[in-house]
Amino acid sequence: MKSKIMALIRFVLILIILACISILGKRGLDYWTNMKNNRYIEDLSKQVEADVDKDSNGDVDVETVKNPLARLEKIHLSLLKKLKEQNPDVIAIIEIPGTGIKYPVLQGPDNEFYLRKGLNKEYDIAGSIFMDVYNSPDINDDNSVIYGHHLEIDSMFTPLDQYRKQEFAEKNRTIYLTTKYGLREYEIFSAYGTPSSSDYRTLDFTYDGDKVPYFNKLRSSSEVKLDTRPFTEKDTIITLSTCQYDYADQRLAIHAVRIR
């Protein structure tokens, strides 16, 4: 009887070990798929960058290199065109210096579609960076909300967690966002953890007079102190939203105002 019990225990342990191996193998494959997808975007970006820096004769284009923002705009517009040819849901390129974040921004038929799909619309555990479905794709709403995952790996919006640290936030306040209309520059003014149900994603305001008080409320919620000029009713902002794990159903919100 005792030998039968031990045999049963060994059998159960073997099943548990096999299940663990299967789970770890699946997770490893998921992360490899995401790394491959990210590398494709990175390699394409490097190729575009090299092409932009050359003139029609294949020599270094001195004028382009001398003007960093004009150069960045050319790179983003060229990359945007190539990526949009592969997937028409691509609406912009986002780049945040100092974080390693440089991805296409997509907009799907709803806010679930790109949670677990890459640029090729196939399964990717890290999904894509995507715009709220209720925002205008020209990114001219009062508050344009952009989502991305926060994972165990350094991908998508995972690096945004660093903005809860004062020194990092002060030194890395710039966000570049390029649509088909050109390059925009935003300055981060607020970063904080918040419940997913909190009011940090209001997209538009019926009355212009409600906008500035709302922006001031977002700024006052910040966990880091970032000096910013007073808001006006003409201002527009972007909100980056990702998961945070201090408590259940928490989000990390990063707000930035357009300055160019």
C-alpha positions as a Markdown table, in Angstrom:
| # | Residue | x | y | z |
|---|---|---|---|---|
| 1 | Met | 0.0 | 0.0 | 0.0 |
| 2 | Lys | 2.8 | 2.4 | 0.9 |
| 3 | Ser | 4.6 | 1.7 | -2.4 |
| 4 | Lys | 1.4 | 2.5 | -4.3 |
| 5 | Ile | 1.1 | 5.9 | -2.5 |
| 6 | Met | 4.7 | 6.7 | -3.2 |
| 7 | Ala | 4.2 | 5.8 | -6.8 |
| 8 | Leu | 1.2 | 8.1 | -7.0 |
| 9 | Ile | 3.1 | 10.9 | -5.4 |
| 10 | Arg | 5.9 | 10.5 | -7.8 |
| 11 | Phe | 3.4 | 10.5 | -10.7 |
| 12 | Val | 1.8 | 13.7 | -9.5 |
| 13 | Leu | 5.2 | 15.4 | -9.0 |
| 14 | Ile | 6.2 | 14.5 | -12.6 |
| 15 | Leu | 2.9 | 16.0 | -13.9 |
| 16 | Ile | 3.6 | 19.2 | -11.9 |
| 17 | Ile | 7.2 | 19.4 | -13.2 |
| 18 | Leu | 6.0 | 18.8 | -16.8 |
| 19 | Ala | 3.3 | 21.5 | -16.4 |
| 20 | Cys | 5.9 | 24.0 | -15.1 |
| 21 | Ile | 8.2 | 23.2 | -18.0 |
| 22 | Ser | 5.4 | 23.7 | -20.4 |
| 23 | Ile | 4.4 | 27.1 | -18.9 |
| 24 | Leu | 8.0 | 28.3 | -18.8 |
| 25 | Gly | 8.5 | 27.2 | -22.4 |
| 26 | Lys | 5.4 | 29.0 | -23.5 |
| 27 | Arg | 6.4 | 32.2 | -21.7 |
| 28 | Gly | 9.9 | 32.0 | -23.2 |
| 29 | Leu | 8.4 | 31.6 | -26.7 |
| 30 | Asp | 6.1 | 34.6 | -26.0 |
| 31 | Tyr | 9.0 | 36.8 | -25.0 |
| 32 | Trp | 11.1 | 35.6 | -28.0 |
| 33 | Thr | 8.3 | 36.6 | -30.3 |
| 34 | Asn | 8.1 | 40.0 | -28.8 |
| 35 | Met | 11.8 | 40.5 | -29.0 |
| 36 | Lys | 11.8 | 39.5 | -32.7 |
| 37 | Asn | 9.0 | 41.9 | -33.4 |
| 38 | Asn | 10.7 | 44.7 | -31.6 |
| 39 | Arg | 14.0 | 44.0 | -33.4 |
| 40 | Tyr | 12.2 | 44.2 | -36.7 |
| 41 | Ile | 11.0 | 47.7 | -35.9 |
| 42 | Glu | 14.4 | 48.7 | -34.5 |
| 43 | Asp | 16.2 | 47.4 | -37.6 |
| 44 | Leu | 13.8 | 49.2 | -40.0 |
| 45 | Ser | 14.3 | 52.4 | -38.0 |
| 46 | Lys | 18.1 | 52.2 | -38.3 |
| 47 | Gln | 17.8 | 51.6 | -42.0 |
| 48 | Val | 15.5 | 54.6 | -42.4 |
| 49 | Glu | 17.8 | 56.7 | -40.3 |
| 50 | Ala | 20.8 | 55.8 | -42.6 |
| 51 | Asp | 18.8 | 56.6 | -45.7 |
| 52 | Val | 17.7 | 60.0 | -44.4 |
| 53 | Asp | 21.3 | 61.0 | -43.6 |
| 54 | Lys | 22.2 | 60.5 | -47.3 |
| 55 | Asp | 21.5 | 62.9 | -50.2 |
| 56 | Ser | 20.5 | 61.8 | -53.7 |
| 57 | Asn | 24.1 | 61.0 | -54.5 |
| 58 | Gly | 24.5 | 58.7 | -51.5 |
| 59 | Asp | 26.7 | 61.2 | -49.6 |
| 60 | Val | 26.1 | 62.5 | -46.1 |
| 61 | Asp | 23.4 | 65.2 | -46.2 |
| 62 | Val | 25.1 | 67.9 | -44.1 |
| 63 | Glu | 22.0 | 70.1 | -43.9 |
| 64 | Thr | 19.9 | 67.3 | -42.5 |
| 65 | Val | 22.4 | 66.3 | -40.0 |
| 66 | Lys | 22.9 | 69.9 | -38.8 |
| 67 | Asn | 19.3 | 70.3 | -37.8 |
| 68 | Pro | 18.4 | 67.6 | -35.3 |
| 69 | Leu | 14.6 | 68.2 | -35.2 |
| 70 | Ala | 14.3 | 68.4 | -39.0 |
| 71 | Arg | 16.3 | 65.2 | -39.2 |
| 72 | Leu | 14.1 | 63.4 | -36.6 |
| 73 | Glu | 11.0 | 64.5 | -38.5 |
| 74 | Lys | 12.3 | 63.1 | -41.7 |
| 75 | Ile | 13.2 | 59.8 | -40.0 |
| 76 | His | 9.8 | 59.5 | -38.3 |
| 77 | Leu | 7.8 | 60.4 | -41.4 |
| 78 | Ser | 9.8 | 57.9 | -43.5 |
| 79 | Leu | 9.4 | 55.2 | -40.9 |
| 80 | Leu | 5.7 | 56.0 | -40.5 |
| 81 | Lys | 5.1 | 55.6 | -44.2 |
| 82 | Lys | 6.9 | 52.2 | -44.3 |
| 83 | Leu | 5.0 | 50.9 | -41.3 |
| 84 | Lys | 1.7 | 52.2 | -42.5 |
| 85 | Glu | 2.2 | 50.3 | -45.8 |
| 86 | Gln | 2.4 | 47.1 | -43.7 |
| 87 | Asn | -0.5 | 48.0 | -41.4 |
| 88 | Pro | -2.9 | 50.9 | -42.2 |
| 89 | Asp | -3.8 | 51.0 | -38.4 |
| 90 | Val | -0.5 | 52.8 | -37.8 |
| 91 | Ile | -1.2 | 56.5 | -37.1 |
| 92 | Ala | 2.0 | 57.8 | -35.5 |
| 93 | Ile | 5.5 | 57.2 | -34.3 |
| 94 | Ile | 6.3 | 57.9 | -30.6 |
| 95 | Glu | 9.8 | 58.3 | -29.3 |
| 96 | Ile | 10.8 | 59.2 | -25.7 |
| 97 | Pro | 14.6 | 60.0 | -25.4 |
| 98 | Gly | 16.2 | 58.4 | -22.4 |
| 99 | Thr | 13.8 | 55.5 | -22.2 |
| 100 | Gly | 14.4 | 53.4 | -25.3 |
| 101 | Ile | 10.8 | 53.8 | -26.3 |
| 102 | Lys | 10.4 | 54.2 | -30.0 |
| 103 | Tyr | 7.4 | 52.4 | -31.5 |
| 104 | Pro | 4.6 | 52.9 | -34.0 |
| 105 | Val | 1.3 | 54.0 | -32.4 |
| 106 | Leu | -1.7 | 52.0 | -33.8 |
| 107 | Gln | -5.5 | 52.5 | -33.4 |
| 108 | Gly | -7.7 | 49.4 | -33.7 |
| 109 | Pro | -11.4 | 48.9 | -33.9 |
| 110 | Asp | -11.6 | 48.8 | -30.1 |
| 111 | Asn | -9.3 | 49.1 | -27.1 |
| 112 | Glu | -8.8 | 45.3 | -26.9 |
| 113 | Phe | -7.6 | 44.5 | -30.3 |
| 114 | Tyr | -3.9 | 45.5 | -29.9 |
| 115 | Leu | -3.6 | 44.4 | -26.3 |
| 116 | Arg | -2.0 | 41.1 | -27.5 |
| 117 | Lys | -1.3 | 41.7 | -31.1 |
| 118 | Gly | 1.8 | 43.1 | -32.8 |
| 119 | Leu | 2.2 | 45.2 | -35.9 |
| 120 | Asn | 1.4 | 42.1 | -38.0 |
| 121 | Lys | -1.8 | 41.6 | -36.2 |
| 122 | Glu | -0.6 | 38.2 | -34.9 |
| 123 | Tyr | -0.3 | 37.2 | -31.2 |
| 124 | Asp | 2.4 | 39.1 | -29.2 |
| 125 | Ile | 2.2 | 38.9 | -25.4 |
| 126 | Ala | 3.4 | 42.6 | -25.2 |
| 127 | Gly | 0.8 | 43.7 | -27.8 |
| 128 | Ser | 1.4 | 47.1 | -29.4 |
| 129 | Ile | 1.3 | 50.8 | -28.4 |
| 130 | Phe | -2.1 | 52.0 | -29.3 |
| 131 | Met | -4.4 | 55.1 | -29.2 |
| 132 | Asp | -7.7 | 55.1 | -27.5 |
| 133 | Val | -10.4 | 54.1 | -30.0 |
| 134 | Tyr | -12.5 | 57.2 | -29.0 |
| 135 | Asn | -9.6 | 59.6 | -29.8 |
| 136 | Ser | -9.3 | 61.2 | -33.2 |
| 137 | Pro | -6.4 | 59.6 | -35.2 |
| 138 | Asp | -5.0 | 63.0 | -36.0 |
| 139 | Ile | -4.2 | 63.3 | -32.3 |
| 140 | Asn | -5.8 | 66.8 | -31.9 |
| 141 | Asp | -8.2 | 66.1 | -29.1 |
| 142 | Asp | -7.9 | 67.9 | -25.8 |
| 143 | Asn | -6.4 | 64.7 | -24.2 |
| 144 | Ser | -5.2 | 61.9 | -26.5 |
| 145 | Val | -4.7 | 58.7 | -24.6 |
| 146 | Ile | -2.0 | 56.1 | -25.6 |
| 147 | Tyr | -1.8 | 52.7 | -24.0 |
| 148 | Gly | 1.0 | 50.2 | -23.7 |
| 149 | His | 1.9 | 47.2 | -21.6 |
| 150 | His | 4.2 | 47.1 | -18.5 |
| 151 | Leu | 5.8 | 43.7 | -18.4 |
| 152 | Glu | 8.7 | 41.8 | -16.7 |
| 153 | Ile | 10.8 | 42.5 | -19.9 |
| 154 | Asp | 12.0 | 45.9 | -21.1 |
| 155 | Ser | 9.4 | 46.4 | -23.8 |
| 156 | Met | 6.6 | 48.7 | -24.7 |
| 157 | Phe | 5.8 | 51.1 | -21.8 |
| 158 | Thr | 7.7 | 49.2 | -19.1 |
| 159 | Pro | 10.4 | 52.0 | -18.9 |
| 160 | Leu | 7.8 | 54.6 | -17.9 |
| 161 | Asp | 8.0 | 53.3 | -14.3 |
| 162 | Gln | 11.2 | 55.4 | -14.0 |
| 163 | Tyr | 9.1 | 58.6 | -14.2 |
| 164 | Arg | 8.1 | 58.1 | -10.6 |
| 165 | Lys | 11.7 | 59.0 | -9.6 |
| 166 | Gln | 12.4 | 62.7 | -9.4 |
| 167 | Glu | 15.8 | 62.8 | -10.9 |
| 168 | Phe | 14.9 | 60.7 | -13.9 |
| 169 | Ala | 11.7 | 62.6 | -14.6 |
| 170 | Glu | 13.5 | 66.0 | -14.5 |
| 171 | Lys | 16.1 | 64.8 | -17.0 |
| 172 | Asn | 13.8 | 63.1 | -19.5 |
| 173 | Arg | 10.7 | 65.2 | -20.0 |
| 174 | Thr | 10.5 | 65.2 | -23.8 |
| 175 | Ile | 8.2 | 63.1 | -25.9 |
| 176 | Tyr | 8.3 | 63.2 | -29.7 |
| 177 | Leu | 5.1 | 62.2 | -31.6 |
| 178 | Thr | 5.0 | 62.2 | -35.4 |
| 179 | Thr | 1.8 | 61.9 | -37.5 |
| 180 | Lys | 1.5 | 62.3 | -41.2 |
| 181 | Tyr | 1.2 | 66.0 | -40.6 |
| 182 | Gly | 4.7 | 66.2 | -39.0 |
| 183 | Leu | 6.7 | 66.1 | -35.8 |
| 184 | Arg | 5.2 | 67.3 | -32.5 |
| 185 | Glu | 7.1 | 67.9 | -29.2 |
| 186 | Tyr | 5.5 | 67.4 | -25.8 |
| 187 | Glu | 6.8 | 68.1 | -22.3 |
| 188 | Ile | 5.9 | 65.8 | -19.4 |
| 189 | Phe | 4.3 | 67.6 | -16.5 |
| 190 | Ser | 2.9 | 64.8 | -14.3 |
| 191 | Ala | 3.5 | 61.2 | -13.4 |
| 192 | Tyr | 1.7 | 59.1 | -10.8 |
| 193 | Gly | 0.1 | 55.8 | -10.0 |
| 194 | Thr | -3.7 | 55.8 | -9.9 |
| 195 | Pro | -6.7 | 53.4 | -9.8 |
| 196 | Ser | -7.8 | 52.4 | -13.3 |
| 197 | Ser | -11.2 | 53.8 | -12.6 |
| 198 | Ser | -9.9 | 57.3 | -11.7 |
| 199 | Asp | -10.6 | 60.3 | -13.9 |
| 200 | Tyr | -7.3 | 60.7 | -15.8 |
| 201 | Arg | -8.5 | 59.9 | -19.3 |
| 202 | Thr | -11.1 | 62.6 | -20.1 |
| 203 | Leu | -10.7 | 63.0 | -23.8 |
| 204 | Asp | -12.6 | 66.2 | -24.6 |
| 205 | Phe | -14.5 | 69.0 | -22.9 |
| 206 | Thr | -17.9 | 70.4 | -23.8 |
| 207 | Tyr | -16.9 | 73.7 | -22.2 |
| 208 | Asp | -13.4 | 75.2 | -22.8 |
| 209 | Gly | -13.5 | 76.6 | -19.3 |
| 210 | Asp | -13.3 | 73.1 | -17.9 |
| 211 | Lys | -10.0 | 72.2 | -19.6 |
| 212 | Val | -7.5 | 74.2 | -17.6 |
| 213 | Pro | -8.8 | 73.2 | -14.2 |
| 214 | Tyr | -8.7 | 69.6 | -15.3 |
| 215 | Phe | -5.1 | 69.9 | -16.5 |
| 216 | Asn | -4.2 | 71.6 | -13.2 |
| 217 | Lys | -5.8 | 68.6 | -11.4 |
| 218 | Leu | -3.6 | 66.2 | -13.4 |
| 219 | Arg | -0.5 | 68.2 | -12.5 |
| 220 | Ser | -1.4 | 68.3 | -8.8 |
| 221 | Ser | -1.7 | 64.5 | -8.8 |
| 222 | Ser | 2.0 | 64.1 | -9.8 |
| 223 | Glu | 4.3 | 62.1 | -7.6 |
| 224 | Val | 7.3 | 64.2 | -8.9 |
| 225 | Lys | 7.6 | 67.9 | -9.1 |
| 226 | Leu | 8.0 | 69.2 | -12.7 |
| 227 | Asp | 7.9 | 73.0 | -13.3 |
| 228 | Thr | 5.6 | 73.8 | -16.2 |
| 229 | Arg | 4.2 | 77.0 | -17.7 |
| 230 | Pro | 0.6 | 77.8 | -16.9 |
| 231 | Phe | -2.0 | 76.0 | -19.1 |
| 232 | Thr | -4.2 | 77.8 | -21.6 |
| 233 | Glu | -7.5 | 76.7 | -23.2 |
| 234 | Lys | -5.6 | 76.2 | -26.5 |
| 235 | Asp | -3.4 | 73.5 | -25.0 |
| 236 | Thr | -3.7 | 69.9 | -25.9 |
| 237 | Ile | -2.1 | 67.0 | -24.0 |
| 238 | Ile | -1.3 | 63.3 | -24.4 |
| 239 | Thr | -1.7 | 60.7 | -21.6 |
| 240 | Leu | 0.4 | 57.6 | -21.6 |
| 241 | Ser | -1.3 | 54.8 | -19.6 |
| 242 | Thr | 0.2 | 51.5 | -18.5 |
| 243 | Cys | -0.2 | 49.0 | -15.7 |
| 244 | Gln | 1.4 | 49.6 | -12.3 |
| 245 | Tyr | 1.6 | 47.0 | -9.5 |
| 246 | Asp | 1.6 | 48.7 | -6.1 |
| 247 | Tyr | -2.0 | 47.4 | -5.7 |
| 248 | Ala | -4.7 | 45.6 | -7.7 |
| 249 | Asp | -5.9 | 47.3 | -10.9 |
| 250 | Gln | -3.5 | 50.2 | -10.6 |
| 251 | Arg | -2.4 | 52.3 | -13.6 |
| 252 | Leu | 0.6 | 54.6 | -14.2 |
| 253 | Ala | -0.3 | 57.8 | -15.8 |
| 254 | Ile | 2.1 | 60.1 | -17.6 |
| 255 | His | 0.8 | 63.4 | -18.9 |
| 256 | Ala | 2.6 | 65.7 | -21.4 |
| 257 | Val | 1.5 | 69.1 | -22.9 |
| 258 | Arg | 2.3 | 69.9 | -26.5 |
| 259 | Ile | 4.9 | 72.7 | -26.8 |
| 260 | Arg | 5.7 | 72.4 | -30.6 |
